[in-house]
Amino acid sequence: MATLVRAPRGLTSARSVASRVGTSPTTASTTLQNLKCADLVRRVREPRLWRGRAIEREVWYANLRSDELEGLLAYLHRVTLPHVTAPSSGPLPEHLWHLVWNAEPGDLDIARDAT
């Protein structure tokens, strides 16, 4: 819940939730389904940019309209999430190439060219 409350644009999969909290995708998926049954999270189908194209994706959000969640928000904002490290080096992934307009995407290195 703390992860979704801090993700205003939502998260696109149980795997992305799992990577942010340091648990398995299976555990995250089960937890998301339980939270959905409790009306604390919602899953919405919406267009997202992926590999330079707009596609329909299902996105998980915290259900900020839920009365139950309102009582938990103060607690959830105090939760300390694990620190997730970004890739330390290597080429820019191909699915991000459409974001680069002032360099050759294949020549970029994440660690060297991050700024």
Backbone as CSV, one residue per row, in Angstrom:
resi,resn,N_x,N_y,N_z,CA_x,CA_y,CA_z,C_x,C_y,C_z
1,MET,0.819,-1.188,0.000,0.000,0.000,0.000,0.864,1.253,0.000
2,ALA,1.905,1.260,0.812,2.761,2.446,0.892,3.392,2.750,-0.459
3,THR,3.720,1.721,-1.208,4.301,1.916,-2.534,3.298,2.552,-3.479
4,LEU,2.084,2.067,-3.481,1.064,2.610,-4.385,0.634,4.016,-3.983
5,VAL,0.592,4.301,-2.699,0.240,5.646,-2.251,1.269,6.645,-2.747
6,ARG,2.522,6.223,-2.868,3.604,7.106,-3.314,3.824,7.064,-4.825
7,ALA,2.957,6.388,-5.548,3.081,6.299,-7.007,1.856,6.944,-7.650
8,PRO,1.836,8.260,-7.796,0.646,8.934,-8.301,0.261,8.524,-9.720
9,ARG,1.219,8.059,-10.508,0.910,7.588,-11.859,0.624,6.092,-11.884
10,GLY,0.615,5.466,-10.710,0.320,4.047,-10.617,1.505,3.180,-10.996
11,LEU,1.320,1.870,-10.881,2.338,0.890,-11.259,1.678,-0.118,-12.181
12,THR,2.399,-0.528,-13.210,1.783,-1.306,-14.280,1.719,-2.807,-14.057
13,SER,2.314,-3.311,-12.986,2.258,-4.755,-12.794,2.609,-5.121,-11.354
14,ALA,2.254,-6.350,-11.005,2.656,-6.865,-9.695,4.170,-6.963,-9.622
15,ARG,4.812,-7.241,-10.736,6.276,-7.322,-10.774,6.904,-5.972,-10.434
16,SER,6.332,-4.879,-10.939,6.888,-3.560,-10.621,6.666,-3.212,-9.153
17,VAL,5.543,-3.614,-8.589,5.309,-3.422,-7.153,6.330,-4.242,-6.369
18,ALA,6.519,-5.494,-6.755,7.454,-6.387,-6.064,8.876,-5.828,-6.068
19,SER,9.311,-5.274,-7.201,10.677,-4.752,-7.267,10.856,-3.539,-6.371
20,ARG,9.801,-2.765,-6.157,9.901,-1.589,-5.291,9.892,-1.940,-3.806
21,VAL,9.280,-3.050,-3.440,9.210,-3.397,-2.017,10.134,-4.543,-1.643
22,GLY,10.789,-5.160,-2.629,11.748,-6.217,-2.335,11.108,-7.542,-1.986
23,THR,10.031,-7.901,-2.664,9.370,-9.173,-2.437,9.199,-9.894,-3.774
24,SER,8.646,-11.071,-3.750,8.462,-11.819,-4.991,7.229,-11.317,-5.735
25,PRO,7.204,-11.458,-7.060,6.019,-11.079,-7.835,4.772,-11.858,-7.414
26,THR,4.946,-13.108,-7.002,3.803,-13.913,-6.558,3.192,-13.320,-5.296
27,THR,4.029,-12.962,-4.349,3.546,-12.350,-3.115,2.873,-11.014,-3.403
28,ALA,3.497,-10.209,-4.262,2.911,-8.909,-4.613,1.560,-9.089,-5.298
29,SER,1.463,-10.045,-6.206,0.212,-10.292,-6.918,-0.902,-10.711,-5.967
30,THR,-0.587,-11.632,-5.063,-1.575,-12.084,-4.076,-2.015,-10.929,-3.192
31,THR,-1.061,-10.125,-2.755,-1.373,-8.990,-1.893,-2.231,-7.970,-2.627
32,LEU,-1.896,-7.683,-3.886,-2.692,-6.729,-4.657,-4.126,-7.211,-4.827
33,GLN,-4.309,-8.503,-5.076,-5.661,-9.041,-5.220,-6.439,-8.911,-3.905
34,ASN,-5.776,-9.189,-2.778,-6.420,-9.046,-1.475,-6.787,-7.589,-1.188
35,LEU,-5.895,-6.680,-1.536,-6.166,-5.257,-1.333,-7.285,-4.768,-2.256
36,LYS,-7.347,-5.339,-3.451,-8.425,-4.985,-4.373,-9.776,-5.453,-3.820
37,CYS,-9.818,-6.646,-3.265,-11.057,-7.157,-2.649,-11.488,-6.294,-1.471
38,ALA,-10.524,-5.700,-0.770,-10.824,-4.818,0.363,-11.089,-3.386,-0.094
39,ASP,-11.080,-3.148,-1.403,-11.332,-1.832,-2.006,-10.276,-0.797,-1.624
40,LEU,-9.049,-1.260,-1.353,-7.963,-0.340,-1.028,-7.127,0.022,-2.256
41,VAL,-7.156,-0.821,-3.275,-6.473,-0.527,-4.532,-7.459,-0.752,-5.677
42,ARG,-7.123,-0.171,-6.812,-7.945,-0.377,-8.000,-7.027,-0.613,-9.197
43,ARG,-7.566,-1.298,-10.172,-6.825,-1.607,-11.390,-7.582,-0.986,-12.559
44,VAL,-6.906,-0.106,-13.295,-7.533,0.653,-14.361,-6.807,0.392,-15.668
45,ARG,-7.550,0.212,-16.734,-6.960,0.059,-18.061,-6.873,1.449,-18.692
46,GLU,-5.641,1.839,-19.072,-5.437,3.175,-19.633,-4.259,3.172,-20.602
47,PRO,-4.191,4.164,-21.478,-3.070,4.233,-22.421,-1.777,4.619,-21.714
48,ARG,-0.699,3.953,-22.086,0.631,4.241,-21.561,1.616,4.250,-22.721
49,LEU,2.682,5.015,-22.572,3.734,5.046,-23.577,4.678,3.882,-23.328
50,TRP,4.872,3.030,-24.323,5.766,1.879,-24.207,6.483,1.687,-25.524
51,ARG,7.810,1.763,-25.487,8.651,1.640,-26.677,8.231,2.603,-27.779
52,GLY,7.896,3.815,-27.363,7.575,4.858,-28.315,6.158,4.831,-28.855
53,ARG,5.314,3.927,-28.340,3.931,3.842,-28.814,2.984,3.893,-27.624
54,ALA,1.792,4.403,-27.883,0.753,4.382,-26.852,0.027,3.043,-26.938
55,ILE,-0.002,2.327,-25.829,-0.709,1.047,-25.768,-1.596,1.037,-24.528
56,GLU,-2.607,0.195,-24.524,-3.463,0.039,-23.355,-2.768,-0.880,-22.353
57,ARG,-2.667,-0.424,-21.104,-2.067,-1.227,-20.037,-2.967,-1.174,-18.821
58,GLU,-2.936,-2.221,-18.025,-3.632,-2.196,-16.750,-2.677,-1.627,-15.710
59,VAL,-3.158,-0.651,-14.956,-2.328,0.068,-13.998,-2.957,-0.044,-12.609
60,TRP,-2.127,-0.351,-11.614,-2.572,-0.430,-10.214,-2.426,0.936,-9.568
61,TYR,-3.468,1.362,-8.866,-3.476,2.611,-8.109,-3.965,2.353,-6.689
62,ALA,-3.528,3.186,-5.750,-4.154,3.204,-4.429,-5.526,3.840,-4.614
63,ASN,-6.546,3.278,-4.012,-7.900,3.811,-4.124,-8.070,4.934,-3.103
64,LEU,-7.697,6.132,-3.497,-7.696,7.266,-2.589,-9.103,7.703,-2.191
65,ARG,-10.111,7.155,-2.834,-11.499,7.470,-2.472,-12.051,6.513,-1.414
66,SER,-11.271,5.548,-1.039,-11.711,4.560,-0.055,-11.691,5.156,1.356
67,ASP,-12.780,4.977,2.083,-12.836,5.465,3.465,-11.815,4.745,4.345
68,GLU,-11.610,3.456,4.094,-10.650,2.681,4.891,-9.232,3.194,4.682
69,LEU,-8.908,3.558,3.441,-7.557,4.040,3.151,-7.306,5.390,3.813
70,GLU,-8.309,6.204,3.888,-8.151,7.526,4.502,-7.610,7.414,5.925
71,GLY,-8.085,6.423,6.661,-7.606,6.216,8.019,-6.189,5.671,8.089
72,LEU,-5.707,5.073,6.996,-4.362,4.481,6.974,-3.287,5.414,6.422
73,LEU,-3.684,6.507,5.780,-2.708,7.352,5.078,-1.592,7.871,5.979
74,ALA,-1.917,8.320,7.162,-0.875,8.841,8.060,0.155,7.753,8.366
75,TYR,-0.301,6.540,8.602,0.601,5.418,8.866,1.422,5.083,7.622
76,LEU,0.770,5.022,6.465,1.454,4.632,5.232,2.546,5.621,4.837
77,HIS,2.363,6.893,5.135,3.387,7.887,4.810,4.608,7.771,5.728
78,ARG,4.462,7.095,6.855,5.602,6.890,7.759,6.383,5.617,7.440
79,VAL,5.837,4.766,6.580,6.513,3.514,6.225,7.773,3.822,5.429
80,THR,8.869,3.195,5.817,10.130,3.347,5.095,10.248,2.211,4.091
81,LEU,10.298,2.584,2.828,10.422,1.583,1.766,11.885,1.235,1.547
82,PRO,12.170,0.012,1.094,13.563,-0.355,0.830,14.138,0.479,-0.301
83,HIS,15.426,0.718,-0.222,16.114,1.472,-1.265,16.344,0.562,-2.464
84,VAL,15.838,0.970,-3.615,16.026,0.200,-4.841,17.089,0.901,-5.669
85,THR,18.116,0.162,-6.047,19.195,0.753,-6.817,18.930,0.603,-8.304
86,ALA,19.260,1.633,-9.023,19.133,1.609,-10.479,20.307,0.830,-11.064
87,PRO,20.197,0.380,-12.295,21.326,-0.306,-12.926,22.558,0.582,-12.900
88,SER,23.691,-0.005,-12.544,24.897,0.792,-12.370,25.621,1.079,-13.679
89,SER,25.481,0.228,-14.655,26.153,0.483,-15.922,25.491,-0.333,-17.010
90,GLY,25.958,-0.129,-18.199,25.418,-0.851,-19.340,24.737,0.096,-20.304
91,PRO,24.368,-0.426,-21.445,23.762,0.430,-22.459,22.340,0.839,-22.077
92,LEU,21.900,1.916,-22.676,20.524,2.365,-22.490,19.597,1.330,-23.112
93,PRO,18.599,0.839,-22.366,17.690,-0.168,-22.919,16.970,0.359,-24.161
94,GLU,16.792,-0.510,-25.116,16.215,-0.114,-26.405,14.828,0.495,-26.265
95,HIS,14.057,0.040,-25.271,12.703,0.582,-25.142,12.684,2.037,-24.664
96,LEU,13.857,2.604,-24.334,13.953,4.012,-23.947,14.565,4.884,-25.035
97,TRP,14.957,4.303,-26.127,15.634,5.056,-27.183,14.794,6.208,-27.724
98,HIS,13.485,6.057,-27.747,12.640,7.120,-28.297,12.679,8.397,-27.454
99,LEU,13.228,8.323,-26.237,13.323,9.487,-25.363,14.572,10.326,-25.629
100,VAL,15.475,9.828,-26.446,16.756,10.498,-26.699,16.715,11.142,-28.080
101,TRP,16.969,12.432,-28.134,16.948,13.123,-29.423,18.265,13.830,-29.736
102,ASN,19.172,13.956,-28.763,20.395,14.715,-28.985,21.658,13.851,-28.945
103,ALA,21.497,12.529,-29.085,22.647,11.617,-29.080,22.232,10.321,-29.756
104,GLU,23.204,9.494,-30.043,22.922,8.172,-30.608,22.580,7.236,-29.442
105,PRO,21.309,6.780,-29.338,20.897,5.988,-28.166,21.743,4.744,-27.926
106,GLY,22.185,4.068,-28.979,22.971,2.853,-28.818,24.341,3.096,-28.224
107,ASP,24.826,4.343,-28.278,26.148,4.676,-27.754,26.116,5.146,-26.298
108,LEU,24.925,5.317,-25.747,24.826,5.822,-24.375,25.050,4.708,-23.362
109,ASP,25.712,5.057,-22.265,25.943,4.157,-21.143,25.265,4.767,-19.927
110,ILE,24.482,3.969,-19.210,23.697,4.483,-18.086,24.576,5.150,-17.038
111,ALA,25.639,4.505,-16.609,26.492,5.062,-15.555,27.229,6.303,-16.041
112,ARG,27.768,6.244,-17.238,28.582,7.355,-17.757,27.729,8.552,-18.153
113,ASP,26.542,8.308,-18.710,25.750,9.379,-19.298,24.460,9.689,-18.539
114,ALA,24.353,9.280,-17.300,23.104,9.436,-16.552,22.660,10.891,-16.454
115,THR,23.596,11.813,-16.293,23.201,13.211,-16.156,22.709,13.761,-17.464
